[in-house]
Amino acid sequence: MGTHVIKMPDIGEGIAQVELVEWFVKVGDVIAEDQVVADVMTDKATVEIPSPVSGKVLALGGQPGEVMAVGSELIRIEVEGSGNHVDVPQAKPVEAHSAPVAPKPEAPAPVPQPAAYQAPEQHAEAPIVPRQPGDKPLASPAVRKRALDAGIELRYVHGSGPAGRILHEDLDAFMSKPHSPAGQAPSGYAKRTDSEQVQVIGLRRKIAQRMQDAKRRVAHFSYVEEIDVTAVEALRQQLNAKHGNTRGKLTLLPFLVRALVVALRDFPQINATYDDEAQVITRHGAVHVGIATQGDNGLMVPVLRHAEAASLWANAGEIARLANAARNNKASREELSGSTITLTSLGALGGIVSTPVVNTPEVAIVGVNRIVERPVVIDGQIVVRKMMNLSSSFDHRVVDGMDAAQFIQAVRGLLEQPACLFLE
C-alpha cells in the first residue's frame, strides 16, 4: 500500500491562499476516484476538489474556515501501489467539524475500483440513533430552516448525503414515519433553551468582508423614485401570451436590463468602475449587469455579459441560467466577475424602499422594490395603476447627485413608455 497526497491546487487568478470551506469526507472513509472531497473558496467562487484516486482517507490537512497556502497538503489517501508519497504522514489527522455518519464496519473495507460516488441508501426501518449533544449535523441553511419551522431536531435525523449531510429527502423520510418521544417535534409553545453557534466561513465570510469593505470605502448615497409600470407589465403579459410557448416567459428583469442599457448610453460615468488605489475611473462601453442572486449559502452576483447586444429573450434565458448556476453553487469564476453595474431585486419581498450597497469596484447599483396596485391621479381622474419603486445607490466620489437623479429619471421614462426601449 502507498500514500497519495492531494495538495491545495493553484486555482488561478494569481492568488496564493485559498479558504477551506467544507469537507465531504473524514478520516477513515473509503472514497472513489473523482469523488468530491472538499470545497475551497477564492475571492470569486467556490471550487470543488475531487480525488484523482480511490483509497482510504488517512489525514485531513485543515479545518473548515482555515486559509491554506496553494501547494500545502490538503488530504492524504492510502492507495494500492506506491502512490505519490513515500514517507510516513507527519501530521496528526485533523478531524473535520462534521457529524459522524452511520457506523462503519470494524473490519477495514477493501479499496473500491474507480467508480462514481453514490450516497448510501437510507432504510426506512433504520432506528433513530441521536447524535451526541455536541455533534453538529451537516445540513444546508435551507434544510436547517425547514427543520426549525417543523420543530425537528436535526440530531435525530439520519443524513444520507456525503459525510452524513442531511438532505431534504431525509427530512421527508423522518416526517413520514412515527418516532420515539425523544425525536418528536416540540410544541410551538414549549420553552426552548437551545442555541447554535455558526462559524462565519466560506461564502458568508466573503460577503461580510465585501460588504464591510464597500461601506468603509464607498461614499454611498441613495436615490428613490416611483415608477408606473402598468404599460410595461401589459407589454410583458402580451409578449408572454404570444411568444411564451416558443421563446420562453419574460419576467420584468429583462425589461429593466434593457432600460439600463439604453439609459447608460447618455450616462457613461455610471457604467463605470473605480480603482481607488490608483485613482482611476474606467468607463465601460459594454454593459455587464451583475444580477444579485440569493442562494442557500448566501448572496452571489453572477454577471449577464454584453446585455447591450442581446434581445429580451436572450437576456431572460441567460439570467435564468446564471441564477440557477449561482443557487446551485455551480457558477464559474468568470460568471461571477467583471460586472459594470448591478441590478438587485427581492421580488415580492422587495418592500417599499431599500438602500442597496454598491458592489465595488462598480459605482452604481439599482434596487427593485415590489409592484403594488395603487390609486393614482392622472389628468384629474383617480385610476388604479401598477406602481414600483427603484431604490438605487451610487458612489458619491464618482457620481454626482444630479447625474444619479437624471439617470434614474431616464430609466423611469423608458419603463413608463416601453416602446422607447426599442427605438434606435
N, C-alpha and C positions, 0 to 999 in steps of 0.2 A: 504494500500500500504506500502511496505517496501523498504529498500535500500540495494543493493548488491554492495560490494566494491571488485574490482579486484586489487590485489596487484602485484607489479613487481615480476614475478616468479624467482625462482632460476634455471637458465638455465644450471647449472653445470659448469665444468671447474675450480671450486674453485674461481670464481670471485664474487666480492661484489658490483660491479656497472655495469650498462648497459646503453647504449645510446638509447634514444628515437629517432627513425628515422622519422617516419611519422604516422599521424593519418588518419584513413579512416572513422571516424565519427566526429560529432561535437555536442556541447551541444544542446539538443532538439531533436536529431534524435531518431527515434524508431528503435531498432535493434532486430535481431532474434538470437536465440541460435546458437552457432557455427559460427556466422558471425565474420570475422576478424576485429578487431577494431584498431590495431596498429601494426607497425613493430618496433622491437628493435634490436640492434646490439651488439654483443660481439666482441672480437678481431678476431674471426674466421668466424662468419656467421651472417646473418640476420635471425631473428626468428619472425614468425607471432604469434600474441597474439589473440586468439579467445575469444568470450564471452561465458561463460558457461550458461548464462541465456538470456531470452528475456526481453525487457523493454525499458525504455526511458533514454537517457543519461542525467545525471544531472550535472556532472562536469568532467573535464579532469585534470589529475594531473601534467602535464608538457608540455613544448613546444618542438617541433622537434629540435634536436640538444642538448637537455639537458641531462646530465649524471645523472641517478637516481639510488639510492641505491636499492639493492634487498630487497623486503619486503615493500617498500614505496608504497603509494597509487597511482595507475595508473588511474583508472576511477571509477566513481560512477554511478550506474544504478538504476532507480526506477523500482521496480518489484511488481507483485502481491504477496500477502502473506507477511511474516515477513522479508524475505531477510536474509542477514547475518550480518547486521549492523543496530543498532537501534538509534544511536544518529543523530542529525541534522548535515548535512555537515558543516564543519567549514571553509573550504577554499572556496574562491570565484571561480566560474567556470573559467577555463582558456581556452580561445578561441584558437583553433589551427590556424596555419598560412596556411589557405586554403581558396579558393574561395567559396562563398556561392553556394549551389545547388539551383535548382528551388524552388520557394517559397512554403513553407508548408501551408496546410490549417490552418486557425486561430484556429479552434477547435482542441484540442489535439486528436491525433489518438489513438485508443484502442491498448493495448499491444497485439501483434500478438501471435498466437500459435507458438511453436517451428517449424521452417521450414528453409530450405536452403535459403540463401540470393540471391535475384535476382536484377540485375541492373534495374533501371527504364527505361521504354521504351521511346525512343525518337521519337516524332511525326514529320513527315516531314512538317506539316503545322504550327508547333510551331513558334511564332515570335521570331526574334533575339533580345534578350534583352542584351545589352552590360553590362559587369561588370564595376564597377567604376574604374577609372584610377589607384587607389592604390591597387586594388584587384589583387592578383596573381593567375591565373588559375593553377589548378593541372594538370600536364602532365609529361610524361616520357621524357628524353632527346631526344629519337628518334622522338617522336611526335613534340617536340619543333623545332628540326632541320628541319623536313619535313614542318612544318608550315612556318618557316623562309624562306626556299627555295621557297615556293609557294607564299610568300608575304602575308600571312594571319595573322591577329592579333588574338591571341587566346582568347582575352577577348570577342570577338564576337561569339565564338564557344560554343555551348551547350555541356556540358560534361555528358555522360550517365553512367560513371563508379562510383565506390564508392566515396562518398563525392564530387561528381561533377567532378571527374577526366576525362580529355579529352582523348579519345581513338582514334586509327587510324580510326575506323568506324565513329566517329564523324566528323573527317576531311573529309572523303569521302562524308558524307551526306552534309556537309557545301559546298563543292566544286561542288556538283551535282545540285545545285539549285541557282537561281538568288538571289542577296542580295541588300540591300539598299546601297547607296553610302558610308555610314559610315562603312559598312562591306566589301567594295570592296578591293581586293588586291591592294596594292600601286604599282605604276610603278617602274620598276627596276632602273629608273633614278631619282626617287623622293628623295628630301632631307629628311633625317631622323634625328630626334633629340632625339629618344627614347634611353633608356639604361635599363639594367636589372642587379640587384644585386642577386647573387646566394650564398646562405649560404653554407659554407663548413661543411656538416654534414654527418652522416651515412658512407656509403662505401667510398665516396670521402675523408672524413676526415681520415679514416683508411689508405687509400692508401697514402695520404700525409704524415701521421705520419710514416708509414713504410718506404717510400722512403727516407724521411729526416733522419730517424734513420740509414738506411742502408748506405747512403752516408757519414754520420758522423762517423760511427763506422768501416766500412769496408775499407781496403786499396785496392781499386779497381785497376785492370789493365785489359786491353782488348787485345785480340789477334784475328786477322782476317786472314782467309785463304780461297782461292777459291777452289772449288771442281767441277770436271767434273761429272755431274750426268746423263750423256747420258745413260750409261748402266743400272743404277738403275731405271731410268724412263722407259726404254724399258722393263725391267723386270716387273715393276708395271703395265704397259699397257697390257702386255701379260697375267699376272695373272688375271687382271680385265676382259679381253676378255674370259678367260677360266672359271673363277670361280665367276665372278661378280654377276651373277644372282642367285647363290646359297649361296655364302658365304658373299656377300656384296662387295662394291667397296673399293679399297685401295687408300688412299692419300699417300703423301710422308712421313707424320708424323710417321706411324708405322715403316717404314724403318729407320728413324732417331732414333727412340726409340731403335730399335734393335741394331743399330750401337753403341749407348751409352752403352747399356747393355754389349756388347762384349768388347768394349774398356775399360770399367771400371774394368774389371777383372784384368788388368795389372796396373791400376791406382786407387787403393783403397783410396788414400789420396784425391781424387777429389769427390768421392761419400761419402761425409762426412758432418757433422755439427759441428759448433764451438760454444761452450759456453764461450764467452769471459769474463764473470763474474767469472766463476770457472776455466778458463784457461784450458779447457778440449776439446780435439778433439775426436769426435766419428765417427769411420769409419763403414759404414753400409754394410752388406752383401746384404741385399735386395735393389733393385733399385726401389724406389718410385719416379716416374717422375712427377713433377709439370708441368701442361700444362697451360701456361698463356693464358687466355681467356678474350676477350673484350666483355662486355655486354653493355646494355643501361646505366647502372648506374656506370660503371667503370670496372677496371681490377680485375679479380679474378683468382685464381690459384688452380683449382681442381687437385686432386692427382691420378695418374694412379699407383695403388699399385702392387707390385711384377711384374713389367714389365719383369723381367728376367725369369719368369715362364710361360709366355703366348705366343701364336703364333701371327703372324702378324694380322690375322683376329680378334683374341680375343682382342688384344690391340687396333685395329682400332675401334671395336664396343664399347669398354669401353671409348675410347677417345671421340667418338661421343656422347655417353650418358652423360659423365661428362660435356662436353662443352654445351650441351643443358640444363642440370640442372643449370649450372652456369649462362647462359644467361637469363634463366627464374627465376633466384633468388631462385631456389629450391635445391641447393646443401646443404648438411648437414655439420655440423661442422667437422665430421670425414672425409668427402670428400674434405675438404679444409685445411687439416693439415697433417703434417707428411712427407712431401716430402724431398728427399735427394739431388736432383738436379733438375733444372728447364729447360724446353725447351720452348722458346718463338719464335713466328713467326707472321709476319704481312701479310703473304700470298703474293698476287700480289702487295701489297704496301710495301713490305719488303725493298725496296731501295737497295743501293749498300753496305753500311756499317752502322752499328748501334753500340751503346755502352750500352748494357743492364745492368740494375742494379741488383746486386746479391740479391737473395731472402733470406735474413737472416732467420735462422742461417746456411743456406747452404753456401758452399764456391765456387760454380760454377753455371753459367747459360749459356746455349748455345742458341745463337740467329740465326735464319734462315732468310736469305735475299732472294729476289726473283730470280727465274730462268730466265735466258736470253740466247738466242742463239747468239754465237759469233764465229768469225773465230779464230781458234787455230792452231798453228803449231805442227804437230805430225809427227815424222820421216821425217822432211824436207818438208812435204806437208801441205798446208793450208786446213783445213777441218772445217766444221761447227759443233760445239758441244754445248750441253746444260750446261751452267756454273752457279754456285751458290756460294755465299759467306756464310761462317759461321762467325758470329761476336760474340765472346764469352767473358765473363768477369769472373774474378776469385778474390778471397780474397787472396791478396799477403801475409797476415800474416800466411796463412796456405799452399798455393800452390805456389811453385817456378815457375818462368817463364819457365824454361826448361821443367818441368813436364807438364805445361799447353800446351806448343807447341807440345810436343810429344803426348799428349793425343789427341789434335785436328788432328794431322797428322795420328794417328791411326784411328780416325773416318773417315778421308778423304780416307784412303786406303780401308776401308771396303765398303764405298759407291761407290768408283770407281771400285772395284772388288766385286760386290754384292754377288757372290757365297760364299765369305768368311764369310758373315753374318750367314751362316747356317752350317759352319763346326764346328765340336766338336772335 
